[in-house]
Every structure is written in structure tokens, then in C-alpha cells.
Amino acid sequence: MRVPKRQMQPSTHSWSVGYPQAWMILIAVNVGVFTAQQIVNLNDAGWINRIFALSDAGVRQGYLWQFVTCTFLHGGWLHLAANMMLLYFAGREVEALIGPRHFLAIYFGGGLLGSIAQWAIPPHLPGGLMGASAGVLATLIAFATILPELDLTCYLFFVVPVHMKAKYLARIVVGLTLLALAVPYAIGHFALLASLKNVAALFQNNHYITAHYAHLAGCLLGWTYVKQLGYGNPLWIQRYFFDKRLREQRRKHMNPEQFIHEEIDPILEKISREGIRSLTRAEKRILEMGREKITKRRP
């Protein structure tokens, strides 16, 4: 994924100067931990995974730190490279736009929520869960929510360039994750797909777990977090409550004559046409507000 230089924010010019950015430190830590993981496994294969990767057995033994430490482990160089590439492209933009404090909250919050979701939702974890994918996807979705119309160049299979807006990339990521969750259920319920069970089993063994629930949880946290910061287009429910607050404030500041003309008169016309039983609760509340305004206006 590459952001066109003409669309880069002015704040991104400081990436290469001064103290290291948070996204740089996270990449360095992940690479360092993975290197240590490989060195230790040469002498005692699986020791780090048993202690620090998330598993049902570890949680039962009280290794609650696994919910966090598993996000710094990776199953291989390709797994690490994919996560760090996404973190490089999305993390630097998000940190430059909302600051390191919010960026780190999204990254670690997505990783922690993803670990909890993957552990809590059946089927449980027979082997070890590891990877920074949940935190990275939380950052990616946050990036796409903050800059939905930004043009990106994504490389399919690292070769074929594909141009799209950031919002479409986010939808593709979420859609593929949902599809990956749905396919195993479809395989189990349709006889025509029974021959694919052996293929699916290759990706669902005890040694490597594709954490689809963790990915979805990370995406949800990244989207929700930046929504609370005020980025992205508001949802219809947000627009509804915003418009409702505006109407209430406007009514509160109306003088009695204006309130009667704009709010009370239409309700009185409705009563004359349909009767008082036709009034809604909101309309009755408006009548009560009008009565209070008129009462206050009297000497």
C-alpha cells in the first residue's frame, strides 16, 4: 500500500527528523522480539510459544499476560513482514494525524480486544495464538475512517498495482475476514463442498491459528475509537441525536410568540383535524414547553 505524495499531510514531513515515532518503535520491538523468538527456539523449540502465545492451557494456568504478549509474537517471517508493512503505511499516517497517545491506544486496544475475542468465542484455542494483526488492522481501519477518500495504490500479490480509495480497502479487509469465517461453516453444511474440508484443515491446525475473530475485533475498535474522536461520516443514529439536540436548543431559546407560531399552531391544527388522542408523546411535550414559556412570560 502506498499513499500518493501529493496527498500527504503537512504534518508527515517530520517523520524523518527528531526522536523516533511510536510506529517506528513498535516495528523495531516486533522485529526484535521475533528475532529473539527464533534464537530461543533453536535451543528449546516452543518454549516461548508455551509461555507467551495465547492458549486455553496458558490461561487456565494463570498466564494472563498472554493476552498482551501474544501480540508481539509471529508465526514466521511472512507473517511478520505483512503486519509490519501495514503498520508502516497506516501507522505513520494515523500517528501524524491524531498523535502518538491515540495511535498507541488504538494499536494496543485492538490487540488486546482481539486476543480476548479470539479466546472467548468458540472454538477455543488448542494451540498458541500469536501475531500483531488485530492491532495492525485496528490501525488500518482507523486510517481508512479518518481519510476515507484518500487514493491509495495497493499491490496485489506484491506485484499488481490496484488503485482504490481508503474506504474501499477497509471494506475489502472486513469483507474478506467475514468470508473467511463463513467458508468453514459453508463447507460443513453443504455436501458439494465436502471435498474442500481437507484444504480447510491445512489452515486450521493446532500449530497455526488464523485469528478471524481477533481481526474483526481489532477492526471494530479502530473504527469505534476514531468515530469517538469525531472522524469519519456520522452514522444515521448520530445524525438523529445531533439534530434532536439542535431542535431542543432552538426551542429553548425561542420567545413565546415564535414558539407558539412555529411549534404550537401546527399541533393545534392537528388536534382540530384528528382529535387530541392523535398527539404523540413528543407533541405533548412541546405543548407542555409552550405552557411553561407562556407562564414565565406573565408578570
N, C-alpha and C positions, 0 to 999 in steps of 0.2 A: 504494500500500500504506500502510495506517495501523494503528498499534498503539493499541488502546483505552487511554485514560488510566488506567483502574482497574488495568491490568496492568503499568504502567510500573514499572521497578525504582527503589528509593530512590536508587541511585547516579546515575540520569539527571537528577536535579534540578540538578546542577552544570553542565549543558551550556552554559547561557547566561551563566555567570559565569567570571571568571578568564581565563587565557590561552586562545587558540584550541585547539580539539581537533584531533586528527590528521585526522579525517574532514572537518572544515571546511577545513583547509589543502589536502587533496587535491582537494576540489571547486574551490577557488579556483585552484589550479595548473592543473587541467584546463580550466577556463573561460578562464584567461589564455592558455594555450598555444593553445587553439582560436582565440581572437581574433587572436593573433599569426599563426597559420596562415592565417587568412582575409586578413589585411592583406598579408602577404608574397605570397600567391598572386595578389593584384591586379596586382602588378608582374611576377612571374615564376611563372606558373601551374605547379604541380607540382614546384617546386624543393625545398620541404620534404618532400614525399612521396618524392621520389627519394632524399633523403639520410637521412631519419629513419623512414619507413614500412618495414616488414619486407618484403623481397622476395628471391627467389633471386639476382637480379643483384647486389643490395646485399651479400648475404652472400658471394658469390664475390669481390667487390671488397674484402672485409675490413671491411665496415661492421658489425661485430658488435654495436655499440651499438644497432642497430635492434631487437634482441630486447627492449630496455627502452624505447627512445624511442617505439616504435610504440604503446605503451600509453597515451601522453599525447596522441595524435592522434585525430581523429574525422572521419568522412566527411560530417557535416552536423549542423545544429542538432538535428534529431530524434534522431539517434544519440547526441549529447552529452547531451541532456535526459533520455533514457531511462536512460542509465548513471548520471547524477548523481542522479536521483530515487531509484533503487535504492540507491545509495551513501549517500544522506541517511538513508533509513529504516532500512537494515540496518547501515550502518557505525557510526552513533552508538550503536546498541544493543550491537553487538559490542565496540566500544572501551570502553564503560562497564562491560561485564561481565568482559572479560579483560585490559583495559589496552591502552595505545597500542602497546607493543612487539609484542605478539602480533597485534594488529589489523594493523599495518603489515606484519608477516611474512606474514600471510595474503593481504593485498592484493597486495603486490609479488611474493610467491611464486607466487600464482595467475596473475598477469600474465605472469611470466617463463616458468613452466611451460607456460602456454597458448601463448605465442609459439613456444616450442621444439616443442611438439606439432604445431601447425599447419604449421610449416615442415618438420618431419621426416616427416610422414605424407603420402604421395602422395594426390591430385595436388599438385604443388608450386605455389609462389606465382608466377604470371606477373605479377601486379600488386602493389600495395602493401597490406599488412595493417596495419590501424590500429584502435584502439579499446581502451577500458579494460574491455571486457566480461568478460574472463577473471578479472581481479582483482575486479571487482564481483560476479560470480557466486560466486567463492570466498568472498567476504564474506557473500553471501546464504545460501549453503549452511551456512556456519559458524553464522550466526544461527539457521537452522532446526534445526540439530543441537543447539545449546545450549538452545534454547527450543522443542522440537518441539510442545508442547501449547498454545502461545500462540495466542490467537484474533486473527486479522487481518481487516482489511477491504481487499480488493483491488478496484480499479476496472477492469472490463473495458472496453477501448477508451476508458479515462479517463472513463467515464460511468457504466456499470452497476456498482453495488456488489455484490461477491461476498464472503461471509463464509466463512472457512476457517481451519484450523489451520496453523501454520507448516510442519509436516512435509509437509502435502499440497501446499503451494506449492512446496516443494523438489522433490517427486516430479513435479509438473507441469512444472517447468522442465527437469529432466533428461529426462523423457519426451518433451517437445516437441523437445529437441535431438537425441535419438536418432531420433525420427520424421523430422526434417529431414535427417538423414544417410541414413536408409533410403529415403526417397522417390526421390531421384535414381537409386539402384540399381534400384528397382522400375520406374521409368519406362524405364530402359534395357533391362529384361528382359521386360516384358510389352507385347505389341503393342497391347492395348486402351488403354494409357496413352501411346502414341506421340504422340498429338495434344497432350499436355501438355509435350512437350520444349521447344517454343518458349517456353512460360510459364516453365519452369525456367531457361532460358537467360538470361532477364531478370535473374535473381538470382545468376548465376554468370559475370558478365563480368569482364574484366580490370581494371575500374576500381573495383569494389566486391566484396569477398570476405566472405561470411558464414562466420565462423571457428567452425564447429561443433566441430572437434577442440579448439580453444583453449577453448571454453566447457566442454566435458566435462573437460578437464584442470584448469581452474580449479575446477570443482565438486568434483573428486576431491581436490584439495589442501585446499580449505576443510574438507571433511568429515574427511579424514585428520588434519589439524592439530588440530582441536578434539577429535577422538577421543583423540589422544595426550595432550591436556590433561585428559582424564577426563570430558568432557561426553558427553551422549547415552547411549542404551541400549547396553550392551555387546553385541558380536557373539557368536554361539554359540562361535566359536573362542576368544574372550577369556574367556567364562564357563568353557569347558572347562579352559583352562590355570590360571585362577584357582582353580577347585575342586580341580584336581590339586595345586597348591601348598598349599592348605589341608589336603588329606589327608596330604601328605608331612610338613607341620609337625606335624600331630596325631599321626601315627605316631612321629615323632621324640621327642615329649615323653611318650609312654606309658611306664608302667613295664612290666617283663617280664610280670607276671601279667595285666595288662589287655591287652597286645599279644597274648599267647597266646590269651586268651579271645575277643577281637574279631576278630583277623586270622588267627591260625594255625589255630584249631579248624575254621573253615569250609573251609579249604584241605585239612586232613587228612580231613574228611568227603568232600570231592570226590575225593580220592585213593582212599579206600575204595570209592567208588561206580564211578568211571570209570578209575582207574589213574593212575599218575604221569605217563604220556605226555599226559594231558589238560590238564596245567597250562600256563597262558600264561606269557609272559616276565614279566609284572607279578607274577603269583603266585609264581614262583620267586624274584623279587627280594624279596618280602615274607618268604618263608621264610629267605632269607639275612639280612635285617634282624633277624628273630627270633633266629636263631643268634647274631648279634653281641650282641644285648641280653642273652641268657642268659649268654654268655661273659663279658661285662663285669660281670655281677651276681655271678659266682662269686668267692670270696676268693682 
